[in-house]
Amino acid sequence: DGGITQSPKYLFRKEGQNVTLSCEQNLNHDAMYWYRQDPGQGLRLIYYSHIVNDFQKGDIAEGYSVSREKKESFPLTVTSAQKNPTAFYLCASSMGQGSEQYFGPGTRLTVT
Amino acid sequence: GDSVTQMEGPVTLSEEAFLTINCTYTATGYPSLFWYVQYPGEGLQLLLKATKADDKGSNKGFEATYRKETTSFHLEKGSVQVSDSAVYFCALSDRTGGYSTLTFGKGTMLLVSP
């Protein structure tokens, strides 16, 4: 089955540690996206990539980093510089400009 | 910049009631419009979309019409079921420097009781 996978579903880390969230898609989509979801705030765009080896900052990129070495993969690193990392993180992909995005199941990150 | 405004929830209805969730937007150009649904603990699923003015998107009994004159994309369903309980997000897709991204509303929680 084609789709987007995110792992793990739940992730716990100590403050000051970097952590990498996985996102893989087998839909052959060119574009991939990372969002952060907090209660009552909807989704906010962290980073996006429309082609391999290229990515752009979204609205809340500070404290995050990404890479796009393969079309299928778009990992997100939450660094120790992110002041409030505890959140639900969603990865998405799309065919291209103007088309709908398809979402993975999400990773809930808790940092204590 | 682009923005999407949705009615605040929760919206509480009895089974078989009529549903309307309001959504209005501001955008430059001619965006595509979407409704997504999110069940507890899951990612978002595309519910329906419309790509130009007067288009009607529909799926699973839900409908929404792209109204350019009122910059709205209200979600409707004639008879809701308990299984429709979820959070609904309105979103628009516009281009920024040649790329397209989605701008989301804050979501509206729907609770349907038997």
Boltz contact constraints between the chains, C-beta under 6 A:
constraints:
  - contact:
      token1: [A, 42]
      token2: [B, 104]
      max_distance: 6.0
  - contact:
      token1: [A, 42]
      token2: [B, 105]
      max_distance: 6.0
  - contact:
      token1: [A, 42]
      token2: [B, 106]
      max_distance: 6.0
  - contact:
      token1: [A, 42]
      token2: [B, 107]
      max_distance: 6.0
  - contact:
      token1: [A, 43]
      token2: [B, 104]
      max_distance: 6.0
  - contact:
      token1: [A, 45]
      token2: [B, 101]
      max_distance: 6.0
  - contact:
      token1: [A, 50]
      token2: [B, 99]
      max_distance: 6.0
  - contact:
      token1: [A, 90]
      token2: [B, 43]
      max_distance: 6.0
  - contact:
      token1: [A, 97]
      token2: [B, 100]
      max_distance: 6.0
  - contact:
      token1: [A, 98]
      token2: [B, 32]
      max_distance: 6.0
  - contact:
      token1: [A, 98]
      token2: [B, 93]
      max_distance: 6.0
  - contact:
      token1: [A, 98]
      token2: [B, 100]
      max_distance: 6.0
  - contact:
      token1: [A, 100]
      token2: [B, 46]
      max_distance: 6.0
  - contact:
      token1: [A, 100]
      token2: [B, 49]
      max_distance: 6.0
  - contact:
      token1: [A, 101]
      token2: [B, 102]
      max_distance: 6.0
  - contact:
      token1: [A, 103]
      token2: [B, 43]
      max_distance: 6.0
  - contact:
      token1: [A, 103]
      token2: [B, 44]
      max_distance: 6.0
  - contact:
      token1: [A, 104]
      token2: [B, 43]
      max_distance: 6.0
  - contact:
      token1: [A, 105]
      token2: [B, 42]
      max_distance: 6.0
  - contact:
      token1: [A, 105]
      token2: [B, 43]
      max_distance: 6.0
  - contact:
      token1: [A, 106]
      token2: [B, 43]
      max_distance: 6.0
